[in-house]
Each structure stands twice: as C-alpha cells, then as structure tokens.
Amino acid sequence: MSAADAAGVVVVGNGMAGARFVDELRSRDAATPVTVFGAEAQRPYNRILLSNVLAGKTRADHISLVDAAWYASHGVDARLGVQVTRIDRAARAVHASDGTVTPYGTLVLATGSTAFVPPMPGLEDGLPDGAEVFRTLEDCGRISALADSARRAVVVGGGLLGIEAARGLMGRGLEVTVLHLAGHLMERQLDPAAGKVLARTLAALGIGTRLQAAVTGLRTAGGAVTGVELALPGGGPRSSAPTWSSCPAGSGRRWASPGTRAWPSAGP
C-alpha cells in the first residue's frame, strides 16, 4: 500500500455532490480510508426539495440522502458540523474547526457554493430581522418560522432558487412577489419566450413578478426590514417596495448566486 493509499481520501463538502462521490467511491473501493467534512450538522440532503420543505409538503428528515447508520456501516469517518479551515498542501493535511488535523493521500473539494449577499444600504450590520438567505435546511427552518406569522413575502431574484423559494412560500399561503434584475425570469436557463411562459405560470399560481427591478437597498426600523428600495428601469427615481415585519428573498443572479434572500411579511 502506498503512502497516499494509507492516508486515504479526504472529502471537503458533504452536500449532494460530496455525498454522491463518497457513495460511489465506497461502491468501488471498500478498503481505502475515507473522511468527509460537512459544515452543516445535518446528514446530506436533497437541496432540490428544499422548496417542498419550505411549503410544508415534505418533512426535513424525508429529504436526507443517507440514513444515520450509513457512515458507520460503510467505514466512512463523517465529521458533520465541522468546517475545514486550512489546507496544508506541503504536509498533505487539512485543519478543521474542531482543532483536528487530518492527513490525506487524495483531497477532494466538493464545497459547492455559498449564499452571497451583495453590499447595499441597510446591510451594513448584516441581515436585519426578517431577512434571510435561502440555501440550507437551517435557512429553510428560519424562513418557515418567519412565514408562520407573515402574510406576504418578497423574493429578490428570479433565478432557479428564487423561483423555488417563491413557490415554497406560496405553498404556505403567503402573497409572494419576485423582484428580478433581468428582463425575464431564469435567464440562465430560459430564453425570453420561455421566461414569459414561466411568468404567466407563476401569475396563475398567484405569484407576482417585477422584472428589471434593481434592488438598491433595504429600509429598516428598529433592526427589522421595512422596505426594499428599487431603481426604476431607465434610471428613474427610486421606489420603495414595502416589506413587513419579515419578508424571504431569493436570488439566481450572479451577484447573489446561489443564495436566496427572503423577507416574509406580517404586515397589511
């Protein structure tokens, strides 16, 4: 056995891609040591179904990709809720947030993406109360809790995740408006004609859309979001899309990808 084989495989990231890689690796090789780090404390889950969880149609434990006993039964050292903070390429080892140092023969980076919140007025001290990103199961739980006392929601971004967030919030009975910077929805996946079909489909479900809507800031009061400031098409004056005590916002735009910001509203 070579030194690399003895050190084994370290996988950084335990999302859908990382979990599938570990599963496939184990199906081909039952002997090589495998360690997987996941920043989230939950077992890997199907992110595509997060909107169903948000809508209350699916329980969170029903979207898990592996059961609790899988790692032990397959000889995988799963470090759930532990982030890799540094990679020492010279020593061929990773340093983790729990203080451990783990050597590797082969290092696989499957970290996926993070929710990026663009700098704008109203966010100097982080997200105000009532504003959330939408990417993880924990995000979903926080948005669901806000939605329980909300009537309306604004979703910033009409990309794939934004549409999924809007659908999930609509499923909870909220009045939802999607604000999107581009000229049609899901412009990375759809042409303008298909984007118009999607907008009509959403409208039939009761989800409103505003296109070419550039969000320039959030209005807050008492640490909570109260409005979304928009620059009108053509460089006109700002308008304010009112939000309420809480409002989710989702984004598929590059400046916000892949996170979704949602603000559910409890106001009138």
C-alpha positions in Angstrom: 0.0 0.0 0.0 1.4 3.4 -1.0 1.6 6.3 1.5 -1.2 8.0 -0.4 -3.5 5.0 0.0 -2.6 4.7 3.7 -3.6 8.4 4.3 -6.8 7.8 2.4 -9.3 10.2 0.8 -10.5 13.4 2.5 -13.6 15.0 1.1 -14.3 18.6 1.9 -18.0 19.2 1.5 -20.9 16.9 2.3 -23.6 18.3 0.1 -25.2 16.4 -2.8 -22.0 16.3 -4.9 -19.8 15.3 -2.0 -22.3 12.6 -0.7 -22.6 11.1 -4.2 -18.9 11.0 -4.6 -18.4 9.2 -1.2 -21.2 6.7 -2.1 -19.7 6.0 -5.5 -16.2 5.7 -4.1 -17.4 3.2 -1.5 -19.2 1.2 -4.0 -15.9 0.7 -5.9 -13.5 0.5 -3.0 -14.4 -0.7 0.4 -10.9 -0.5 1.9 -9.4 3.0 1.3 -9.9 5.2 4.4 -12.4 8.0 3.7 -13.1 11.1 5.8 -15.7 13.6 4.8 -16.2 17.0 6.4 -19.5 18.8 6.2 -20.0 22.3 7.6 -23.7 21.6 8.1 -24.6 19.4 11.1 -27.2 17.5 9.2 -26.6 14.5 7.1 -26.5 15.3 3.3 -29.9 16.1 1.8 -31.5 16.8 -1.5 -31.4 20.6 -1.8 -33.8 20.5 -4.8 -36.5 19.5 -2.4 -36.0 22.4 0.0 -38.9 24.3 -1.5 -41.2 21.4 -0.6 -39.9 21.6 2.9 -40.5 25.3 2.9 -44.0 24.8 1.6 -44.7 22.3 4.4 -45.3 19.5 2.0 -42.3 17.4 2.9 -40.6 16.8 6.3 -37.0 17.8 6.6 -36.0 14.2 7.5 -37.6 12.9 4.3 -35.0 14.6 2.0 -31.9 13.0 3.6 -29.7 11.2 1.1 -28.3 8.7 3.6 -29.6 7.2 6.9 -27.8 7.8 10.2 -26.2 4.3 10.2 -24.7 4.5 6.7 -21.4 6.1 7.5 -20.5 3.5 10.2 -21.7 0.6 8.2 -19.5 1.7 5.2 -16.4 2.7 7.2 -16.7 6.4 6.5 -15.5 8.9 9.1 -18.1 11.6 8.8 -17.3 14.9 10.5 -20.7 16.6 10.5 -20.8 20.2 11.5 -17.1 20.6 11.2 -15.5 23.0 8.7 -12.1 22.7 7.1 -10.3 26.0 7.9 -7.0 25.4 6.2 -5.3 23.1 3.7 -1.6 22.4 4.2 -0.5 21.2 0.8 3.1 20.7 1.9 2.1 18.4 4.8 -0.8 17.0 2.8 -3.2 17.6 5.7 -6.4 19.6 6.4 -7.0 21.6 9.6 -10.6 21.7 10.9 -12.7 24.0 13.1 -12.7 21.4 15.9 -8.9 21.6 16.1 -8.1 18.3 14.4 -5.5 17.8 11.7 -6.3 15.1 9.2 -3.7 13.8 6.7 -4.8 12.9 3.2 -3.5 11.0 0.2 -6.1 12.4 -2.1 -8.1 15.6 -1.4 -11.5 16.2 -3.0 -13.1 19.6 -2.8 -16.8 19.4 -3.1 -17.7 22.6 -1.2 -20.4 23.8 -3.6 -21.4 27.4 -3.2 -22.4 29.9 -0.5 -25.1 32.5 -0.3 -23.6 35.8 -1.2 -25.4 39.0 0.0 -24.3 42.0 -2.0 -23.3 45.1 -0.1 -26.1 47.7 -0.1 -27.6 50.3 2.3 -29.4 48.6 5.1 -27.0 45.7 5.3 -24.0 47.3 7.0 -24.5 45.3 10.2 -25.6 42.1 8.5 -29.1 41.0 7.6 -31.8 42.7 9.6 -34.6 40.8 11.3 -37.0 39.4 8.8 -34.4 38.9 6.0 -32.9 35.5 5.3 -30.8 33.8 2.7 -32.2 30.6 1.2 -29.7 27.8 0.6 -29.6 25.3 3.5 -32.0 23.3 5.6 -31.3 25.7 8.5 -32.2 28.7 6.3 -35.4 26.9 5.4 -36.3 26.4 9.1 -35.7 30.1 9.9 -37.8 31.2 6.9 -40.6 28.8 7.8 -40.7 30.3 11.3 -41.0 33.8 9.9 -43.6 32.7 7.4 -45.8 31.4 10.2 -46.7 35.0 11.2 -46.4 36.5 7.7 -49.0 37.5 5.1 -46.7 38.5 2.2 -43.2 37.9 1.0 -40.7 39.5 -1.4 -38.2 37.2 -3.1 -35.2 39.1 -4.5 -34.0 37.2 -7.6 -35.9 35.2 -10.2 -33.3 32.5 -10.8 -33.9 28.9 -10.1 -33.6 29.2 -6.3 -35.6 32.4 -6.2 -38.5 30.7 -8.1 -38.2 27.7 -5.8 -38.4 29.9 -2.7 -41.4 31.8 -4.1 -43.2 28.5 -4.8 -42.5 27.3 -1.3 -43.7 30.5 0.3 -46.8 30.5 -1.9 -47.5 26.9 -0.7 -47.6 28.3 2.8 -50.4 30.7 1.8 -48.3 33.9 1.5 -48.8 36.5 -1.1 -45.4 36.5 -3.0 -43.7 39.0 -5.3 -40.5 38.1 -7.1 -38.1 41.0 -7.9 -35.7 40.2 -10.7 -32.9 42.3 -12.3 -33.0 40.8 -15.8 -35.6 41.2 -18.5 -37.1 37.7 -18.0 -37.1 35.0 -15.3 -34.4 32.3 -15.1 -32.4 33.9 -17.9 -29.5 31.5 -17.4 -31.7 28.5 -18.2 -34.6 30.0 -20.3 -34.8 32.2 -23.4 -37.1 35.3 -23.3 -40.1 33.4 -24.7 -39.8 30.6 -22.1 -39.3 33.2 -19.4 -42.6 34.8 -20.3 -44.3 31.4 -20.1 -42.9 30.9 -16.6 -44.0 34.4 -15.5 -47.6 33.6 -16.7 -47.5 30.2 -14.9 -46.4 31.9 -11.7 -49.1 34.6 -12.1 -51.7 31.8 -12.4 -50.4 30.5 -9.1 -50.8 33.9 -7.6 -47.1 34.8 -7.6 -46.3 38.3 -8.9 -43.1 39.3 -10.7 -41.4 42.6 -11.3 -38.7 42.5 -14.0 -35.7 44.8 -14.4 -36.1 45.6 -10.7 -32.7 46.5 -9.3 -32.7 46.3 -5.5 -30.5 49.2 -4.3 -31.1 48.9 -0.5 -33.2 47.8 2.3 -35.2 50.1 4.6 -35.1 49.2 8.3 -36.5 50.3 11.5 -35.7 49.0 14.9 -33.3 46.5 13.4 -36.1 44.9 11.2 -36.6 45.2 7.5 -39.5 47.5 6.5 -38.9 48.0 2.8 -36.9 47.2 -0.3 -35.6 50.2 -2.4 -35.7 49.7 -6.1 -34.1 51.7 -9.0 -36.7 52.0 -11.7 -35.9 51.0 -15.3 -34.3 53.8 -17.3 -32.6 55.3 -14.3 -35.7 56.8 -12.8 -36.1 57.7 -9.2 -36.1 55.0 -6.5 -39.3 53.4 -5.5 -39.9 51.5 -2.3 -41.5 48.1 -2.4 -42.9 47.8 1.1 -42.0 44.8 3.1 -43.3 44.0 6.5 -42.1 42.6 9.8 -40.5 39.8 7.8 -40.1 39.2 4.1 -37.8 35.9 2.3 -35.8 36.9 -0.7 -34.2 34.5 -3.2 -31.6 35.1 -5.9 -30.4 33.5 -9.0 -28.4 36.5 -10.2 -24.7 36.3 -10.3 -24.3 39.0 -7.7 -26.4 36.9 -5.3 -26.0 33.4 -6.6 -26.7 30.9 -5.4 -28.3 32.1 -2.3 -31.8 33.4 -2.0 -32.9 36.2 0.2 -36.4 36.1 1.5 -38.4 38.5 3.6 -41.9 37.1 4.8 -44.3 39.8 5.7 -46.6 40.1 8.7 -47.9 43.5 7.8 -51.0 44.5 6.0 
